[in-house]
Amino acid sequence: MQAATAQQIALLHHTLGLRPEQREGHRNHFVAGPGHHDMPDLEALVQLGLMSRSRTPAFCEPGDIVFRTTDAGRALAIERLPEPPPPVKHTQHRQWLDADTGFSFGEWLCGGQLPKFETRGYCGYGASNTLEYRMYRTSGYGYDAWRDVEGQWAKTKKEAKASYKAALKARKEQSAAAHKGEAP
């Protein structure tokens, strides 16, 4: 006796309503009419004893055939189900997507402390280009906000970001030392 193909196993899964994460069947029928593209595989499953034909209800088209899995077909379908996918890891990004707040990911993640760039100077060509960038972070809201971390002015955003990161690291080290009771 020949073995069922991967496509035929997939038809058994579909007939029963099985998926890797849905291991209990919730139906047992597959309706196919003349010329249906799955008909050769359905007929082969009947020959293998994994499906049977059953009475076609009156509301179906004339010529339609209702196929049902047999007990052997059900057992094979369950045996050949792939392992369920691992559970979805609840990352901060997933939590942000689920929150649907309207904030950007950065705003949601950092709250009011999302770093910002500021500029000064003139954007021109050659020596007349005096444009500089600085990255900073504020704490508090509205009129009560203050800059708690600020980088140095730099010629590029990349340099400004590196300066900000160095200032942020120094601030964290200073804060950690203060919590340990050490002098800065």
C-alpha atoms as an extended CHARMM CRD file, in Angstrom:
* protein
*
       184  EXT
         1         1  MET       CA              0.0000000000        0.0000000000        0.0000000000  PROA      1               0.0000000000
         2         2  GLN       CA              1.3660000000        3.4180000000       -0.9380000000  PROA      2               0.0000000000
         3         3  ALA       CA              1.7990000000        6.1790000000        1.6270000000  PROA      3               0.0000000000
         4         4  ALA       CA             -0.1410000000        9.4240000000        1.5650000000  PROA      4               0.0000000000
         5         5  THR       CA              1.6540000000       12.3990000000        0.0040000000  PROA      5               0.0000000000
         6         6  ALA       CA              2.2620000000       15.7030000000        1.7670000000  PROA      6               0.0000000000
         7         7  GLN       CA             -0.5730000000       17.2720000000       -0.2780000000  PROA      7               0.0000000000
         8         8  GLN       CA             -2.9320000000       14.4690000000        0.7570000000  PROA      8               0.0000000000
         9         9  ILE       CA             -1.9880000000       14.9260000000        4.4230000000  PROA      9               0.0000000000
        10        10  ALA       CA             -2.6930000000       18.6490000000        4.0020000000  PROA      10              0.0000000000
        11        11  LEU       CA             -6.1490000000       17.7570000000        2.6460000000  PROA      11              0.0000000000
        12        12  LEU       CA             -6.7990000000       15.5970000000        5.7200000000  PROA      12              0.0000000000
        13        13  HSD       CA             -5.7710000000       18.5330000000        7.9400000000  PROA      13              0.0000000000
        14        14  HSD       CA             -8.0710000000       20.8750000000        6.0160000000  PROA      14              0.0000000000
        15        15  THR       CA            -10.9810000000       18.4370000000        6.1110000000  PROA      15              0.0000000000
        16        16  LEU       CA            -10.7300000000       18.1810000000        9.8940000000  PROA      16              0.0000000000
        17        17  GLY       CA             -9.8720000000       21.8440000000       10.4990000000  PROA      17              0.0000000000
        18        18  LEU       CA             -6.4980000000       21.0080000000       12.0440000000  PROA      18              0.0000000000
        19        19  ARG       CA             -3.4990000000       23.3380000000       12.3220000000  PROA      19              0.0000000000
        20        20  PRO       CA             -0.3020000000       23.0240000000       14.3700000000  PROA      20              0.0000000000
        21        21  GLU       CA             -1.8270000000       25.2520000000       17.0690000000  PROA      21              0.0000000000
        22        22  GLN       CA             -5.3420000000       23.7230000000       16.6200000000  PROA      22              0.0000000000
        23        23  ARG       CA             -4.9410000000       20.0110000000       17.3400000000  PROA      23              0.0000000000
        24        24  GLU       CA             -8.6370000000       19.2470000000       17.8920000000  PROA      24              0.0000000000
        25        25  GLY       CA            -10.7380000000       18.9040000000       14.7470000000  PROA      25              0.0000000000
        26        26  HSD       CA            -13.8810000000       21.0150000000       14.5370000000  PROA      26              0.0000000000
        27        27  ARG       CA            -15.3250000000       19.5940000000       11.3040000000  PROA      27              0.0000000000
        28        28  ASN       CA            -15.0940000000       16.5370000000        9.0930000000  PROA      28              0.0000000000
        29        29  HSD       CA            -16.1040000000       17.2650000000        5.5200000000  PROA      29              0.0000000000
        30        30  PHE       CA            -14.6680000000       18.3290000000        2.2000000000  PROA      30              0.0000000000
        31        31  VAL       CA            -17.0490000000       19.0950000000       -0.6640000000  PROA      31              0.0000000000
        32        32  ALA       CA            -15.6620000000       18.7940000000       -4.1730000000  PROA      32              0.0000000000
        33        33  GLY       CA            -17.4020000000       18.8450000000       -7.5250000000  PROA      33              0.0000000000
        34        34  PRO       CA            -16.4680000000       17.5270000000      -10.9380000000  PROA      34              0.0000000000
        35        35  GLY       CA            -13.1750000000       18.9750000000      -12.1510000000  PROA      35              0.0000000000
        36        36  HSD       CA            -12.0910000000       20.1610000000       -8.6860000000  PROA      36              0.0000000000
        37        37  HSD       CA             -8.2860000000       20.4210000000       -8.5850000000  PROA      37              0.0000000000
        38        38  ASP       CA             -8.0650000000       18.2700000000       -5.4180000000  PROA      38              0.0000000000
        39        39  MET       CA            -10.2540000000       15.4480000000       -6.8020000000  PROA      39              0.0000000000
        40        40  PRO       CA             -7.3380000000       13.1110000000       -7.7560000000  PROA      40              0.0000000000
        41        41  ASP       CA             -5.8650000000       13.3850000000       -4.2330000000  PROA      41              0.0000000000
        42        42  LEU       CA             -9.2790000000       12.9390000000       -2.5990000000  PROA      42              0.0000000000
        43        43  GLU       CA             -9.9210000000        9.7950000000       -4.6650000000  PROA      43              0.0000000000
        44        44  ALA       CA             -6.4560000000        8.4760000000       -3.7280000000  PROA      44              0.0000000000
        45        45  LEU       CA             -7.2580000000        9.0500000000       -0.0320000000  PROA      45              0.0000000000
        46        46  VAL       CA            -10.4600000000        7.0230000000       -0.4640000000  PROA      46              0.0000000000
        47        47  GLN       CA             -8.3930000000        4.2250000000       -2.0710000000  PROA      47              0.0000000000
        48        48  LEU       CA             -5.9710000000        4.3370000000        0.8830000000  PROA      48              0.0000000000
        49        49  GLY       CA             -8.8840000000        4.0250000000        3.3410000000  PROA      49              0.0000000000
        50        50  LEU       CA             -8.1320000000        7.4390000000        4.8620000000  PROA      50              0.0000000000
        51        51  MET       CA            -11.2950000000        9.1050000000        3.5320000000  PROA      51              0.0000000000
        52        52  SER       CA            -14.7470000000        7.9450000000        2.5590000000  PROA      52              0.0000000000
        53        53  ARG       CA            -17.5740000000        9.3370000000        0.4790000000  PROA      53              0.0000000000
        54        54  SER       CA            -20.7560000000       10.2610000000        2.3020000000  PROA      54              0.0000000000
        55        55  ARG       CA            -24.2630000000       11.3630000000        1.3890000000  PROA      55              0.0000000000
        56        56  THR       CA            -24.3730000000       14.7450000000       -0.3160000000  PROA      56              0.0000000000
        57        57  PRO       CA            -26.9230000000       17.1690000000        1.1930000000  PROA      57              0.0000000000
        58        58  ALA       CA            -29.6630000000       18.5000000000       -1.0630000000  PROA      58              0.0000000000
        59        59  PHE       CA            -28.3820000000       22.0980000000       -0.8180000000  PROA      59              0.0000000000
        60        60  CYS       CA            -25.1530000000       21.1140000000       -2.6410000000  PROA      60              0.0000000000
        61        61  GLU       CA            -24.7920000000       21.2120000000       -6.4090000000  PROA      61              0.0000000000
        62        62  PRO       CA            -25.6650000000       18.0720000000       -8.3280000000  PROA      62              0.0000000000
        63        63  GLY       CA            -22.4900000000       16.0780000000       -8.8360000000  PROA      63              0.0000000000
        64        64  ASP       CA            -20.7970000000       17.4050000000       -5.6800000000  PROA      64              0.0000000000
        65        65  ILE       CA            -19.2310000000       14.7540000000       -3.4700000000  PROA      65              0.0000000000
        66        66  VAL       CA            -18.7860000000       15.0420000000        0.2910000000  PROA      66              0.0000000000
        67        67  PHE       CA            -15.6200000000       13.3920000000        1.5580000000  PROA      67              0.0000000000
        68        68  ARG       CA            -15.0410000000       12.6000000000        5.2440000000  PROA      68              0.0000000000
        69        69  THR       CA            -11.9520000000       11.3010000000        6.9980000000  PROA      69              0.0000000000
        70        70  THR       CA            -12.0300000000        7.8070000000        8.4340000000  PROA      70              0.0000000000
        71        71  ASP       CA            -10.6980000000        6.9750000000       11.8930000000  PROA      71              0.0000000000
        72        72  ALA       CA             -7.4320000000        5.9140000000       10.2480000000  PROA      72              0.0000000000
        73        73  GLY       CA             -7.3210000000        9.2130000000        8.3330000000  PROA      73              0.0000000000
        74        74  ARG       CA             -7.9250000000       11.2040000000       11.5230000000  PROA      74              0.0000000000
        75        75  ALA       CA             -5.1580000000        9.3040000000       13.3570000000  PROA      75              0.0000000000
        76        76  LEU       CA             -2.6980000000        9.8810000000       10.4880000000  PROA      76              0.0000000000
        77        77  ALA       CA             -3.6090000000       13.5690000000       10.2220000000  PROA      77              0.0000000000
        78        78  ILE       CA             -3.0040000000       14.1400000000       13.9410000000  PROA      78              0.0000000000
        79        79  GLU       CA              0.2100000000       12.1040000000       13.8650000000  PROA      79              0.0000000000
        80        80  ARG       CA              1.5720000000       14.1390000000       10.9450000000  PROA      80              0.0000000000
        81        81  LEU       CA              0.6900000000       17.5810000000       12.3180000000  PROA      81              0.0000000000
        82        82  PRO       CA              3.8040000000       19.7420000000       12.6230000000  PROA      82              0.0000000000
        83        83  GLU       CA              4.8020000000       20.8790000000       16.0960000000  PROA      83              0.0000000000
        84        84  PRO       CA              3.0410000000       24.0850000000       17.1300000000  PROA      84              0.0000000000
        85        85  PRO       CA              5.0830000000       27.2680000000       16.7630000000  PROA      85              0.0000000000
        86        86  PRO       CA              6.7260000000       28.5860000000       19.9210000000  PROA      86              0.0000000000
        87        87  PRO       CA              4.6240000000       31.0790000000       21.8500000000  PROA      87              0.0000000000
        88        88  VAL       CA              4.9350000000       34.6890000000       20.7940000000  PROA      88              0.0000000000
        89        89  LYS       CA              7.6200000000       36.4050000000       22.8410000000  PROA      89              0.0000000000
        90        90  HSD       CA              6.2300000000       39.5140000000       24.4770000000  PROA      90              0.0000000000
        91        91  THR       CA              8.9490000000       41.9590000000       23.5470000000  PROA      91              0.0000000000
        92        92  GLN       CA              8.6770000000       45.6650000000       24.1900000000  PROA      92              0.0000000000
        93        93  HSD       CA              7.9720000000       46.1440000000       20.4940000000  PROA      93              0.0000000000
        94        94  ARG       CA              5.0770000000       43.6200000000       20.6980000000  PROA      94              0.0000000000
        95        95  GLN       CA              3.7360000000       45.4330000000       23.7820000000  PROA      95              0.0000000000
        96        96  TRP       CA              3.9070000000       48.7500000000       21.8900000000  PROA      96              0.0000000000
        97        97  LEU       CA              2.0280000000       47.2580000000       18.9270000000  PROA      97              0.0000000000
        98        98  ASP       CA             -0.6430000000       45.8650000000       21.2660000000  PROA      98              0.0000000000
        99        99  ALA       CA             -0.9410000000       49.1680000000       23.1600000000  PROA      99              0.0000000000
       100       100  ASP       CA             -1.9780000000       51.0980000000       20.0090000000  PROA      100             0.0000000000
       101       101  THR       CA             -1.3570000000       54.4650000000       21.6730000000  PROA      101             0.0000000000
       102       102  GLY       CA             -0.5870000000       56.5650000000       18.6160000000  PROA      102             0.0000000000
       103       103  PHE       CA              2.9490000000       57.2420000000       19.8720000000  PROA      103             0.0000000000
       104       104  SER       CA              5.9990000000       56.2420000000       17.8620000000  PROA      104             0.0000000000
       105       105  PHE       CA              7.9390000000       53.3110000000       19.2930000000  PROA      105             0.0000000000
       106       106  GLY       CA             10.6350000000       55.7050000000       20.5360000000  PROA      106             0.0000000000
       107       107  GLU       CA              8.0730000000       57.9460000000       22.2510000000  PROA      107             0.0000000000
       108       108  TRP       CA              6.3780000000       54.9470000000       23.8590000000  PROA      108             0.0000000000
       109       109  LEU       CA              9.6890000000       53.4310000000       24.9510000000  PROA      109             0.0000000000
       110       110  CYS       CA             11.3320000000       56.5910000000       26.2940000000  PROA      110             0.0000000000
       111       111  GLY       CA              8.2560000000       58.5230000000       27.3550000000  PROA      111             0.0000000000
       112       112  GLY       CA              9.1070000000       62.1970000000       27.7480000000  PROA      112             0.0000000000
       113       113  GLN       CA             12.8170000000       61.3860000000       27.6030000000  PROA      113             0.0000000000
       114       114  LEU       CA             13.0740000000       60.7170000000       23.8780000000  PROA      114             0.0000000000
       115       115  PRO       CA             16.3280000000       62.3210000000       22.7250000000  PROA      115             0.0000000000
       116       116  LYS       CA             16.0670000000       65.2090000000       20.2710000000  PROA      116             0.0000000000
       117       117  PHE       CA             18.4200000000       67.0690000000       17.9510000000  PROA      117             0.0000000000
       118       118  GLU       CA             18.8400000000       70.8090000000       17.8250000000  PROA      118             0.0000000000
       119       119  THR       CA             20.7710000000       72.8200000000       15.2590000000  PROA      119             0.0000000000
       120       120  ARG       CA             22.5620000000       76.1300000000       15.0830000000  PROA      120             0.0000000000
       121       121  GLY       CA             24.3880000000       77.9640000000       12.3520000000  PROA      121             0.0000000000
       122       122  TYR       CA             23.8320000000       78.2990000000        8.6340000000  PROA      122             0.0000000000
       123       123  CYS       CA             23.5540000000       75.5390000000        6.0330000000  PROA      123             0.0000000000
       124       124  GLY       CA             25.6410000000       76.7350000000        3.1330000000  PROA      124             0.0000000000
       125       125  TYR       CA             28.3710000000       75.5410000000        0.7870000000  PROA      125             0.0000000000
       126       126  GLY       CA             32.0250000000       75.1730000000        1.7100000000  PROA      126             0.0000000000
       127       127  ALA       CA             33.3200000000       77.5530000000        4.3890000000  PROA      127             0.0000000000
       128       128  SER       CA             29.9260000000       79.2790000000        4.6770000000  PROA      128             0.0000000000
       129       129  ASN       CA             28.4260000000       76.0690000000        6.1430000000  PROA      129             0.0000000000
       130       130  THR       CA             28.4410000000       76.6270000000        9.8880000000  PROA      130             0.0000000000
       131       131  LEU       CA             25.6210000000       74.1920000000       10.7100000000  PROA      131             0.0000000000
       132       132  GLU       CA             26.1290000000       72.1990000000       13.9200000000  PROA      132             0.0000000000
       133       133  TYR       CA             24.0620000000       69.5930000000       15.7560000000  PROA      133             0.0000000000
       134       134  ARG       CA             23.5450000000       68.7190000000       19.3950000000  PROA      134             0.0000000000
       135       135  MET       CA             21.5070000000       65.8800000000       20.8850000000  PROA      135             0.0000000000
       136       136  TYR       CA             19.7850000000       66.2630000000       24.2450000000  PROA      136             0.0000000000
       137       137  ARG       CA             17.1480000000       64.7300000000       26.4860000000  PROA      137             0.0000000000
       138       138  THR       CA             14.6600000000       66.4550000000       28.7590000000  PROA      138             0.0000000000
       139       139  SER       CA             12.9440000000       65.3560000000       31.9350000000  PROA      139             0.0000000000
       140       140  GLY       CA              9.6400000000       66.6900000000       33.1420000000  PROA      140             0.0000000000
       141       141  TYR       CA              6.8480000000       68.1450000000       31.0010000000  PROA      141             0.0000000000
       142       142  GLY       CA              5.8340000000       71.5370000000       29.6910000000  PROA      142             0.0000000000
       143       143  TYR       CA              7.3280000000       74.5770000000       31.4390000000  PROA      143             0.0000000000
       144       144  ASP       CA              8.7790000000       72.3660000000       34.1690000000  PROA      144             0.0000000000
       145       145  ALA       CA             10.9660000000       70.3970000000       31.7110000000  PROA      145             0.0000000000
       146       146  TRP       CA             14.7450000000       70.6140000000       32.0200000000  PROA      146             0.0000000000
       147       147  ARG       CA             17.6640000000       69.1450000000       30.1270000000  PROA      147             0.0000000000
       148       148  ASP       CA             19.1390000000       66.3580000000       32.1590000000  PROA      148             0.0000000000
       149       149  VAL       CA             21.5250000000       65.0190000000       29.4800000000  PROA      149             0.0000000000
       150       150  GLU       CA             23.1170000000       67.0300000000       26.7070000000  PROA      150             0.0000000000
       151       151  GLY       CA             25.9060000000       66.2570000000       24.2400000000  PROA      151             0.0000000000
       152       152  GLN       CA             28.4020000000       68.6680000000       22.7010000000  PROA      152             0.0000000000
       153       153  TRP       CA             27.8880000000       70.6500000000       19.5000000000  PROA      153             0.0000000000
       154       154  ALA       CA             29.2190000000       68.6940000000       16.4940000000  PROA      154             0.0000000000
       155       155  LYS       CA             29.5130000000       69.0470000000       12.7090000000  PROA      155             0.0000000000
       156       156  THR       CA             27.4460000000       65.8800000000       11.9840000000  PROA      156             0.0000000000
       157       157  LYS       CA             24.4560000000       64.1840000000       13.5790000000  PROA      157             0.0000000000
       158       158  LYS       CA             26.5630000000       61.0450000000       13.9870000000  PROA      158             0.0000000000
       159       159  GLU       CA             29.1690000000       62.9480000000       16.0410000000  PROA      159             0.0000000000
       160       160  ALA       CA             26.4100000000       64.6660000000       18.0390000000  PROA      160             0.0000000000
       161       161  LYS       CA             24.8310000000       61.2860000000       18.8230000000  PROA      161             0.0000000000
       162       162  ALA       CA             28.1920000000       59.8600000000       19.9610000000  PROA      162             0.0000000000
       163       163  SER       CA             28.6890000000       62.8740000000       22.2360000000  PROA      163             0.0000000000
       164       164  TYR       CA             25.1570000000       62.4370000000       23.6500000000  PROA      164             0.0000000000
       165       165  LYS       CA             25.7900000000       58.7520000000       24.3370000000  PROA      165             0.0000000000
       166       166  ALA       CA             29.0130000000       59.5960000000       26.1930000000  PROA      166             0.0000000000
       167       167  ALA       CA             27.1370000000       62.2060000000       28.2840000000  PROA      167             0.0000000000
       168       168  LEU       CA             24.3340000000       59.6870000000       28.9740000000  PROA      168             0.0000000000
       169       169  LYS       CA             26.8740000000       57.0740000000       30.0980000000  PROA      169             0.0000000000
       170       170  ALA       CA             28.5670000000       59.5970000000       32.3960000000  PROA      170             0.0000000000
       171       171  ARG       CA             25.1650000000       60.5640000000       33.8550000000  PROA      171             0.0000000000
       172       172  LYS       CA             24.3110000000       56.8990000000       34.5510000000  PROA      172             0.0000000000
       173       173  GLU       CA             27.6940000000       56.3110000000       36.2150000000  PROA      173             0.0000000000
       174       174  GLN       CA             27.2440000000       59.4550000000       38.3120000000  PROA      174             0.0000000000
       175       175  SER       CA             23.7460000000       58.3360000000       39.3180000000  PROA      175             0.0000000000
       176       176  ALA       CA             24.9790000000       54.8320000000       40.2200000000  PROA      176             0.0000000000
       177       177  ALA       CA             27.8110000000       56.2940000000       42.3160000000  PROA      177             0.0000000000
       178       178  ALA       CA             25.3370000000       58.5880000000       44.1280000000  PROA      178             0.0000000000
       179       179  HSD       CA             23.0860000000       55.6230000000       44.9750000000  PROA      179             0.0000000000
       180       180  LYS       CA             26.0660000000       53.7490000000       46.4290000000  PROA      180             0.0000000000
       181       181  GLY       CA             26.8870000000       56.7660000000       48.5980000000  PROA      181             0.0000000000
       182       182  GLU       CA             30.1610000000       57.5610000000       46.8280000000  PROA      182             0.0000000000
       183       183  ALA       CA             31.2510000000       61.0710000000       46.1460000000  PROA      183             0.0000000000
       184       184  PRO       CA             31.1040000000       62.0910000000       42.4490000000  PROA      184             0.0000000000
